[in-house]
Amino acid sequence: MAQKWNEIAAAKRGALSKSIPPEFRIPQHLLPPDTQLDVTSFPKDSGWFSEAELEITSSTCSAILEKIASQTWTAHDVTRAFCKRAAAAHQLTNCLSETLFDHALESAKKLDEHLKKTGKTIGPLHGLPISLKDNFNIVGVDSTVGFASLVNQPAEYNATLVELLEEAGAIRYCKTNVPTAMMIAESVNNVFGRTLNPLNRKLTSGGSSGGESALIAFGGSPLGVGTDIGGSLRIPAACTGIFTLRPSFGRFTTQRCRSGLAGQEAVMSVNGPMARTLEDIVLFSKTVVDSEPWVHDPKCLPIPWRSVEPKKKLKVAVMWDDGVVVPTPPVNRALKETVRSLKNAGHEVIEWDPVLHSKFVDVLGRMFVADGGKSVRALLEPTDEPFRPEMEAYSKAPELSVHDMWQLHLERSELQKKYLDQWLSYDGLDAILAPTTPFASVAHGGFKHVGYTGVYNVTDYAAVSFPTGIYADKEKDQPLTNHNPLSDTCKEIHDEYDADLVHGMPVSLQLIAKRLEEEKVLMMADTVLQALDPSMRPRL
C-alpha cells in the first residue's frame, strides 16, 4: 500500500532536519523567541558566530573571490561559514529543501588543494558557495518542487546550469524551498511547509523563489539562483529587499531543470541570479554568458556579454499603476521619490499608459491552467495529496483543446506586438519604472496580484528588481482615504493593507528594458540607484 502524502512529508522534513550536523544546530538557549519577528540580526547578536564567520558571510561575492584567490581565505572556511549560516537561516525561517554540506566541504577542500598546488583558480567563481532553488536537478538529490510524490526520487542528471557553475569553480551547498509546482507567489507546500521572511516572520518571503530570498536576506548565501515564470524571481526579491535580474529566455540555460508544469512553453520560465548587491548580479550574469551556454543548450542564444556605456540622460516611463491594482502606500511613496530623484538627476520621466496590462494578466492566467490542471493533478494523485487552497484554479480549470491553445498563442503574439508598438511610440524610450509588486511585503496568505511582474514574462522583457533604500513607514504610509479601487482585487488588497505590520520593510521597484537587453537594464538600474543616492559612485 502506497504511503500517504502526509507520512512522506513528515519523513522528508525529519530527514532534512537530521541532515543538519550538530555543530550547525542553534543551541536551545540562543534560539530567539517566536515573538522576535526580525531575525536578521541573530548571527551578530547571538555570539554563536565567530568574527571571521561574520566577516565572510557579510562580504560581497567579488570580495570573497578576491580573498580566496589571494589565499587570504580558504574556500573551505568560506563554505563552512555559509553552511553554518544557511543552517541557522533554515532553523529560523524554514527556507531549505536540501542540504549538501558534506559534498560542499569536500569540493572546497579540493579547490584549496588545486590553488595551493598550481597557484591558479579553477575559474571565475573559484570557491564561491551558490545556493540553488529546489528545481535545479543535482544527481542523487531530490527535486520535489513541493510534491510528496517526488520525494525520494533523486535526479539522475545535473541541470546544465549546475554543471556550468561548477566548471566555473562555484560550490553547491544547499537547495531552497518553493511553493507547490512553483506556481504560488508565496513559498508554501505540503511537504516542507511555509518559508518565513527573516525581516519579519509574520510576512511572506514571496515565491516561487522564496526560499532563496529568505536565505540571502538572512546572509546564508552570497548568491542564489532562482526561476521566474510570472514573477518568481522579482516578487521574492522585492519582499526581502534584495536584487535580481529576470533575463529574457535564451540568455541563461534552463535545460534539465524540473518544472511543475513540464512542457508548458506558452510563457517561458527563465533562470536568474539573486543577491544583496547589483554588482554580484552582474558577476553571475557575465560569468554564465561567458561560459557560452549555447554550446550546451540548443535553446540558448549565441549572444556574448556586451559592454554598455552608461547614458547621461535616460528616458524612463513611470507606471503609477497597472490598471488593475493601485500599489499600497509604501510602494506608491517609493515610486514618487524615485521619480523625483531621476528628474533631479537630469533624466527625462514620462508616464506609461497600462492600457494593455489587464489583457496580459488574463492571457497569462489562461496559459497557466490550459491543461486543465492535469500536470499538477498527476503529481498529487499518487500519494492522495490534496490541492492547496492557493492552487484552486488548477483544480477547476477546463482543459483547452489543441486548437484553443493555438488561438491563445495567437492572442499572446498579437499582444506582444501591440506592447512593442506602444513602447516604440514613446520615441527613444529606454525603460519602464514600475512597482515590482503592490506590496512592500504582505502577511502570509495575502499575496493576491502578480500583474506587475507577469506582463513581462509574456513580453519576455529583461527586468531588474531593486531595493530603493526607502522603507515602509506607518506614519507616512497611512491607508488611502476615499480610495476608488480599480478592481475587486484592488479593493481586497487595500482593505487588508496594514501599515503597522509592514513598518520598516524595504520597498523595491523594477526597471524594465526591452527583450534581450540584460546588459542595458543592469546599467540603467545602477544609474537609478545613483539618482536615489547622489553620493554613490557608479558601481558597474
C-alpha positions as MATLAB code, in Angstrom:
seq = 'MAQKWNEIAAAKRGALSKSIPPEFRIPQHLLPPDTQLDVTSFPKDSGWFSEAELEITSSTCSAILEKIASQTWTAHDVTRAFCKRAAAAHQLTNCLSETLFDHALESAKKLDEHLKKTGKTIGPLHGLPISLKDNFNIVGVDSTVGFASLVNQPAEYNATLVELLEEAGAIRYCKTNVPTAMMIAESVNNVFGRTLNPLNRKLTSGGSSGGESALIAFGGSPLGVGTDIGGSLRIPAACTGIFTLRPSFGRFTTQRCRSGLAGQEAVMSVNGPMARTLEDIVLFSKTVVDSEPWVHDPKCLPIPWRSVEPKKKLKVAVMWDDGVVVPTPPVNRALKETVRSLKNAGHEVIEWDPVLHSKFVDVLGRMFVADGGKSVRALLEPTDEPFRPEMEAYSKAPELSVHDMWQLHLERSELQKKYLDQWLSYDGLDAILAPTTPFASVAHGGFKHVGYTGVYNVTDYAAVSFPTGIYADKEKDQPLTNHNPLSDTCKEIHDEYDADLVHGMPVSLQLIAKRLEEEKVLMMADTVLQALDPSMRPRL';
ca = [
       0.000    0.000    0.000;
       1.408    3.369   -1.014;
       2.349    5.826    1.692;
       0.050    8.807    2.088;
       1.406   12.268    1.352;
       1.461   13.400    4.990;
       3.588   10.445    6.093;
       6.025   11.038    3.246;
       6.183   14.767    4.023;
       6.840   14.180    7.725;
       9.654   11.751    6.921;
      11.207   14.180    4.426;
      11.128   17.046    6.921;
      12.711   14.771    9.510;
      15.465   13.771    7.106;
      16.147   17.412    6.271;
      16.419   18.321    9.936;
      18.671   15.348   10.614;
      20.965   16.369    7.750;
      21.997   19.478    9.669;
      25.092   18.449   11.679;
      25.132   19.078   15.445;
      27.711   21.861   15.162;
      25.334   23.808   12.900;
      22.314   23.500   15.183;
      21.492   26.623   17.153;
      21.885   25.957   20.895;
      18.486   25.906   22.567;
      19.311   28.782   24.905;
      20.229   31.015   21.960;
      17.081   30.452   19.887;
      15.156   33.711   19.512;
      11.550   33.570   20.708;
       8.774   33.196   18.145;
       7.746   36.747   19.037;
      11.030   38.076   17.601;
       9.955   38.897   14.064;
      13.205   40.261   12.594;
      15.876   37.582   12.923;
      18.427   39.040   10.508;
      20.472   40.355   13.450;
      20.692   36.908   15.073;
      24.096   35.913   13.616;
      25.738   39.045   15.015;
      23.765   39.382   18.244;
      23.771   35.745   19.355;
      27.527   35.388   19.782;
      27.248   31.973   18.112;
      29.176   33.083   15.029;
      32.871   33.950   15.147;
      34.128   37.295   13.868;
      35.669   35.506   10.889;
      32.369   33.778   10.058;
      30.513   37.084   10.290;
      33.050   38.829    8.046;
      32.876   36.074    5.440;
      29.093   35.868    5.340;
      28.725   39.662    5.202;
      31.046   40.049    2.199;
      30.143   40.547   -1.442;
      30.876   37.833   -3.967;
      33.706   39.802   -5.534;
      35.342   40.336   -2.132;
      35.020   36.634   -1.301;
      36.513   35.584   -4.631;
      39.397   38.033   -4.271;
      40.283   36.780   -0.795;
      40.094   33.137   -1.840;
      42.233   33.784   -4.934;
      44.849   35.588   -2.822;
      44.695   32.698   -0.310;
      43.720   35.128    2.461;
      40.694   32.887    2.994;
      40.312   29.239    2.109;
      37.349   28.012    0.115;
      36.790   25.517    2.930;
      36.450   28.239    5.583;
      34.161   30.286    3.339;
      31.971   27.287    2.562;
      31.783   26.199    6.172;
      30.729   29.700    7.253;
      27.902   29.783    4.704;
      26.807   26.229    5.534;
      26.512   27.253    9.183;
      24.630   30.460    8.397;
      22.343   28.651    5.936;
      21.573   26.069    8.624;
      20.689   28.888   11.026;
      18.522   30.540    8.396;
      16.606   27.312    7.922;
      16.045   26.823   11.639;
      14.586   30.334   11.887;
      12.718   30.664    8.565;
      12.267   27.138    7.090;
      13.998   28.127    3.839;
      15.868   24.972    2.758;
      14.729   21.827    0.963;
      18.084   20.010    0.790;
      21.471   20.335    2.480;
      24.610   19.376    0.570;
      27.078   20.395    3.264;
      29.363   17.352    3.213;
      29.720   17.460   -0.559;
      30.324   21.219   -0.439;
      33.096   20.999    2.135;
      34.798   18.199    0.226;
      34.592   20.233   -3.005;
      36.032   23.275   -1.236;
      38.924   21.219    0.099;
      39.787   20.045   -3.438;
      39.663   23.612   -4.733;
      42.023   24.749   -1.983;
      44.442   21.940   -2.817;
      44.370   22.863   -6.506;
      45.044   26.548   -5.786;
      47.853   25.773   -3.371;
      49.470   23.359   -5.806;
      49.120   25.369   -9.029;
      48.709   28.941   -7.838;
      45.728   29.212  -10.180;
      41.988   29.245   -9.626;
      39.692   26.785  -11.396;
      37.562   29.580  -12.848;
      35.972   32.978  -12.170;
      33.762   31.611   -9.340;
      36.510   29.572   -7.620;
      35.333   28.690   -4.123;
      32.103   30.708   -4.151;
      29.159   28.905   -2.488;
      26.000   29.335   -4.582;
      22.563   28.274   -3.352;
      20.067   26.760   -5.777;
      16.303   26.755   -5.976;
      14.798   23.308   -5.400;
      14.047   22.659   -9.088;
      17.708   22.595  -10.142;
      18.472   18.929  -10.673;
      21.552   17.502   -8.963;
      22.476   13.842   -9.353;
      21.374   11.834   -6.328;
      19.302   14.654   -4.817;
      15.529   15.169   -4.807;
      13.866   17.985   -6.730;
      10.394   17.714   -5.219;
       9.118   21.172   -6.231;
       6.764   20.775   -3.284;
       5.141   17.416   -4.214;
       5.132   14.403   -1.895;
       5.156   12.061   -4.916;
       8.600   13.404   -5.904;
      10.169   12.735   -2.509;
      12.856   10.019   -2.679;
      13.008   10.354   -6.467;
      16.588   11.654   -6.808;
      17.704   13.222  -10.065;
      19.713   11.107  -12.466;
      21.404   14.078  -14.135;
      22.502   17.607  -13.329;
      20.832   20.736  -14.629;
      23.085   22.253  -17.275;
      23.472   25.470  -15.274;
      24.629   23.483  -12.235;
      27.421   21.973  -14.310;
      28.435   25.306  -15.848;
      28.644   26.930  -12.413;
      30.726   24.067  -11.065;
      33.079   24.311  -14.058;
      33.497   27.993  -13.171;
      34.569   26.969   -9.652;
      31.314   27.507   -7.756;
      30.311   25.229   -4.875;
      26.775   23.913   -4.482;
      25.852   23.581   -0.817;
      22.057   23.728   -0.432;
      18.722   23.852   -2.247;
      15.857   26.082   -1.220;
      12.135   25.811   -0.638;
       9.455   26.605   -3.233;
       5.642   26.535   -3.408;
       3.759   23.614   -4.899;
       4.690   23.306   -8.590;
       6.446   26.699   -8.186;
       3.143   28.319   -9.135;
       2.249   30.314   -5.989;
       3.583   33.796   -5.175;
       4.483   32.605   -1.665;
       6.751   29.695   -0.761;
       4.494   27.119    0.850;
       3.831   23.464    0.047;
       2.506   20.308    1.687;
       5.964   18.727    2.059;
       8.165   21.344    3.727;
       5.582   23.879    4.837;
       5.935   27.649    4.697;
       9.083   29.759    4.405;
       9.097   32.899    6.568;
      10.566   36.313    5.819;
      13.656   36.821    8.040;
      12.967   40.578    8.158;
       9.541   39.936    9.662;
       8.445   36.367   10.209;
       4.783   37.367   10.042;
       5.307   38.287    6.394;
       5.933   36.250    3.266;
       9.339   35.979    1.628;
       7.488   35.704   -1.686;
       7.517   32.983   -4.286;
       8.278   30.927   -6.011;
      11.968   31.588   -5.258;
      11.112   32.495   -1.665;
      13.477   30.013   -0.042;
      16.292   31.739   -1.933;
      15.180   35.233   -0.958;
      14.864   34.314    2.730;
      18.272   32.628    2.739;
      20.023   35.546    1.016;
      18.320   38.221    3.123;
      19.465   36.358    6.253;
      23.037   36.256    4.934;
      23.049   32.498    4.446;
      24.024   32.763    0.785;
      26.201   35.236   -1.093;
      24.451   34.405   -4.368;
      21.477   32.258   -5.287;
      19.773   31.103   -8.461;
      16.013   31.086   -8.864;
      13.483   30.981  -11.687;
      10.767   33.296  -12.980;
       7.637   32.431  -14.969;
       5.255   35.046  -13.560;
       7.443   36.991  -11.157;
       9.094   34.177   -9.218;
      12.464   35.948   -9.016;
      11.251   39.528   -8.711;
       8.436   39.018   -6.194;
      10.591   37.305   -3.518;
      13.450   39.753   -4.157;
      11.048   42.621   -3.536;
       9.605   41.013   -0.399;
      13.076   40.793    1.156;
      14.858   43.848   -0.261;
      17.473   42.139   -2.456;
      18.423   42.378   -6.140;
      17.524   40.115   -9.021;
      17.576   40.007  -12.812;
      14.790   38.448  -14.849;
      16.548   37.776  -18.171;
      14.892   37.132  -21.481;
      14.601   33.492  -22.480;
      17.754   32.200  -24.123;
      20.404   34.187  -22.245;
      20.813   31.678  -19.370;
      20.296   27.944  -19.794;
      17.132   26.381  -18.342;
      17.967   22.901  -19.630;
      17.319   19.859  -17.423;
      15.581   21.698  -14.601;
      12.410   20.246  -13.082;
       9.104   22.016  -13.648;
       5.723   21.681  -12.011;
       4.175   22.347  -15.432;
       6.620   20.361  -17.547;
       6.275   21.058  -21.275;
       4.376   24.323  -20.812;
       6.039   26.737  -23.254;
       3.321   29.286  -23.979;
       5.143   31.509  -21.495;
       8.758   30.520  -20.855;
      10.359   30.111  -17.459;
      13.808   31.660  -17.082;
      16.637   31.304  -14.560;
      18.282   34.261  -12.880;
      20.544   35.362  -10.014;
      19.515   36.783   -6.634;
      21.981   38.665   -4.428;
      22.436   41.523   -1.978;
      24.248   43.776   -4.474;
      23.782   44.710   -8.098;
      27.473   44.038   -8.776;
      27.017   40.405   -7.758;
      24.085   40.091  -10.166;
      26.347   41.344  -12.962;
      29.162   38.990  -11.904;
      26.878   35.959  -12.194;
      25.298   37.087  -15.446;
      28.565   37.784  -17.225;
      30.125   34.554  -15.953;
      27.219   32.428  -17.208;
      27.112   34.091  -20.617;
      30.915   33.910  -20.923;
      30.644   30.136  -20.417;
      28.879   30.001  -23.806;
      25.757   28.123  -22.656;
      24.573   27.914  -26.267;
      27.206   25.243  -26.817;
      25.388   23.065  -24.262;
      21.750   24.116  -24.581;
      20.202   24.363  -28.066;
      17.633   26.866  -26.786;
      20.295   29.334  -25.645;
      21.075   32.248  -27.926;
      24.700   32.751  -29.040;
      24.906   36.318  -27.738;
      28.200   37.137  -25.967;
      28.205   39.522  -22.999;
      28.063   43.064  -24.352;
      29.640   46.184  -22.888;
      27.117   49.011  -22.449;
      28.166   52.602  -21.818;
      26.064   54.453  -19.211;
      23.752   57.093  -20.659;
      23.929   60.557  -19.126;
      20.217   61.074  -19.716;
      17.727   58.219  -19.614;
      14.196   58.388  -20.910;
      12.053   56.488  -18.421;
       8.290   55.897  -18.437;
       6.801   55.581  -14.965;
       3.872   53.224  -14.407;
       1.941   54.586  -11.426;
      -0.412   51.596  -11.527;
      -1.116   48.726  -13.911;
      -4.795   49.496  -14.390;
      -5.750   46.552  -12.176;
      -4.307   47.256   -8.719;
      -3.098   50.535   -7.218;
       0.126   49.895   -5.262;
      -0.090   50.145   -1.478;
       1.120   53.420    0.123;
       4.768   52.428    0.791;
       5.263   51.394   -2.851;
       3.500   54.492   -4.143;
       5.738   56.714   -1.998;
       8.891   54.911   -3.178;
       7.778   55.361   -6.777;
       7.200   59.098   -6.268;
      10.553   59.584   -4.525;
      12.394   57.647   -7.234;
      10.766   59.705   -9.989;
      11.695   62.903   -8.144;
      15.295   61.699   -7.818;
      15.502   60.797  -11.506;
      14.216   64.224  -12.544;
      16.634   65.960  -10.170;
      19.477   63.962  -11.745;
      18.517   65.279  -15.181;
      16.712   62.246  -16.585;
      13.520   62.522  -18.611;
      10.472   60.926  -16.999;
       7.182   60.439  -18.812;
       4.100   58.359  -17.939;
       3.329   54.855  -19.173;
      -0.247   54.029  -20.103;
      -1.010   50.480  -18.843;
      -3.860   50.071  -21.322;
      -2.776   46.530  -22.285;
      -1.869   45.168  -18.866;
      -5.192   43.651  -17.828;
      -5.282   41.734  -21.122;
      -1.794   40.357  -20.483;
      -2.759   39.239  -16.964;
      -5.815   37.457  -18.365;
      -3.790   35.667  -21.063;
      -1.081   34.668  -18.566;
      -3.651   33.117  -16.233;
      -5.271   31.141  -19.032;
      -1.921   29.814  -20.259;
      -1.009   28.555  -16.783;
      -4.148   26.395  -16.487;
      -4.522   25.432  -20.159;
      -4.020   21.724  -19.406;
      -6.975   21.751  -17.020;
      -4.656   21.177  -14.069;
      -3.598   17.748  -15.389;
       0.119   18.301  -14.742;
      -0.448   19.233  -11.113;
      -3.100   16.562  -10.560;
      -0.796   13.860  -11.951;
       1.781   14.725   -9.289;
      -0.755   14.932   -6.453;
      -2.712   11.737   -7.086;
      -0.023    9.055   -6.454;
       0.062    9.974   -2.741;
      -3.501   11.333   -2.410;
      -2.031   14.773   -1.774;
      -4.736   17.456   -1.832;
      -4.689   20.645   -3.851;
      -3.552   23.507   -1.670;
      -6.128   26.345   -1.482;
      -3.731   28.616   -3.403;
      -3.919   26.138   -6.296;
      -7.707   26.210   -6.582;
      -7.612   27.496  -10.172;
      -5.705   24.358  -11.227;
      -8.312   22.082   -9.646;
     -11.234   23.663  -11.516;
      -9.908   24.823  -14.881;
     -11.228   23.179  -18.070;
      -8.637   21.724  -20.439;
      -8.164   23.620  -23.680;
      -8.163   21.753  -26.968;
      -5.079   21.970  -29.176;
      -6.960   24.366  -31.440;
      -7.979   26.551  -28.496;
      -4.365   26.614  -27.301;
      -3.191   27.716  -30.727;
      -5.721   30.549  -30.630;
      -4.333   31.560  -27.242;
      -0.842   31.626  -28.755;
      -2.110   33.943  -31.480;
      -3.701   36.202  -28.876;
      -0.432   36.290  -26.918;
       1.627   37.100  -30.016;
      -0.685   39.936  -31.013;
      -0.440   41.424  -27.524;
       3.357   41.203  -27.702;
       3.275   43.124  -30.963;
       0.965   45.794  -29.535;
       3.181   46.232  -26.467;
       6.291   46.673  -28.602;
       4.442   49.164  -30.829;
       3.391   51.128  -27.748;
       6.975   51.134  -26.454;
       8.347   52.388  -29.780;
       5.674   55.105  -29.916;
       7.395   56.743  -26.924;
      10.318   57.676  -29.241;
      13.640   56.717  -27.693;
      12.249   55.167  -24.511;
      14.956   53.397  -22.511;
      12.987   51.759  -19.692;
       9.782   51.487  -17.730;
       9.915   52.125  -13.978;
       7.186   50.260  -12.118;
       6.301   48.595   -8.837;
       7.602   45.036   -8.598;
       4.554   44.160   -6.527;
       1.763   46.230   -4.950;
       3.334   45.461   -1.554;
       6.487   46.014    0.491;
       5.568   42.528    1.648;
       2.317   41.044    2.886;
       1.042   38.743    5.624;
       1.231   35.012    4.907;
      -1.558   34.005    2.564;
      -2.208   37.592    1.498;
      -0.377   37.812   -1.840;
      -3.053   38.465   -4.443;
      -1.643   40.091   -7.584;
       1.263   39.170   -9.873;
       0.262   41.505  -12.685;
       3.176   43.894  -12.320;
       5.665   41.098  -12.964;
       3.675   38.643  -15.098;
       3.207   41.028  -18.012;
       6.951   40.975  -18.635;
       7.040   37.188  -18.685;
       4.603   37.282  -21.576;
       6.553   40.023  -23.407;
       9.824   38.288  -22.369;
      11.442   41.618  -21.445;
      14.558   41.948  -19.281;
      13.865   43.374  -15.824;
      15.733   44.176  -12.624;
      14.020   44.352   -9.242;
      15.999   46.544   -6.873;
      15.634   47.864   -3.307;
      15.176   51.639   -3.370;
      16.658   52.326    0.065;
      13.185   53.509    1.101;
      11.363   51.726    3.921;
       7.699   51.401    4.791;
       6.740   53.904    7.475;
       3.481   53.613    9.403;
       3.320   57.383    9.858;
       3.977   58.283    6.218;
       2.137   55.342    4.656;
      -1.368   55.505    6.063;
      -4.165   53.679    4.187;
      -5.634   55.586    1.249;
      -8.739   57.630    2.008;
     -11.595   57.746   -0.494;
      -9.844   55.015   -2.455;
     -11.548   54.213   -5.746;
     -10.431   50.612   -6.432;
      -9.571   49.603   -9.979;
     -10.864   46.038   -9.470;
     -12.178   43.654   -6.821;
      -8.588   42.522   -6.234;
      -7.539   46.155   -5.760;
     -10.253   46.606   -3.143;
      -9.218   43.455   -1.270;
      -5.555   44.450   -1.223;
      -6.246   47.918    0.153;
      -8.829   46.650    2.652;
      -6.173   44.271    4.008;
      -3.279   46.762    3.979;
      -1.749   47.042    7.463;
       0.686   49.948    7.862;
       1.815   48.733   11.298;
       2.579   45.211   10.057;
       4.870   46.275    7.200;
       6.529   49.143    9.089;
      10.281   49.098    8.457;
      10.173   46.751    5.470;
      12.329   47.640    2.446;
      10.479   48.811   -0.666;
      11.582   47.648   -4.106;
      10.734   48.727   -7.631;
      11.521   47.180  -11.004;
      13.148   48.606  -14.088;
      12.166   47.016  -17.390;
      14.038   47.130  -20.698;
      13.146   45.502  -23.988;
      13.781   41.868  -24.829;
      17.412   40.677  -24.607;
      18.627   43.976  -23.118;
      20.061   42.427  -19.947;
      23.295   44.416  -20.039;
      21.413   47.651  -20.622;
      18.858   47.131  -17.858;
      21.622   46.353  -15.356;
      23.462   49.524  -16.366;
      20.250   51.559  -16.068;
      19.452   50.082  -12.653;
      22.837   51.318  -11.465;
      22.023   54.768  -12.869;
      18.710   54.804  -10.969;
      20.484   53.842   -7.742;
      22.936   56.715   -8.270;
      19.993   59.083   -8.692;
      18.439   57.838   -5.456;
      21.747   58.353   -3.659;
      23.821   61.037   -5.464;
      26.827   60.291   -3.252;
      27.017   56.804   -4.746;
      29.728   56.247   -7.334;
      28.956   54.171  -10.435;
      29.322   50.549   -9.392;
      29.206   48.684  -12.689;
];
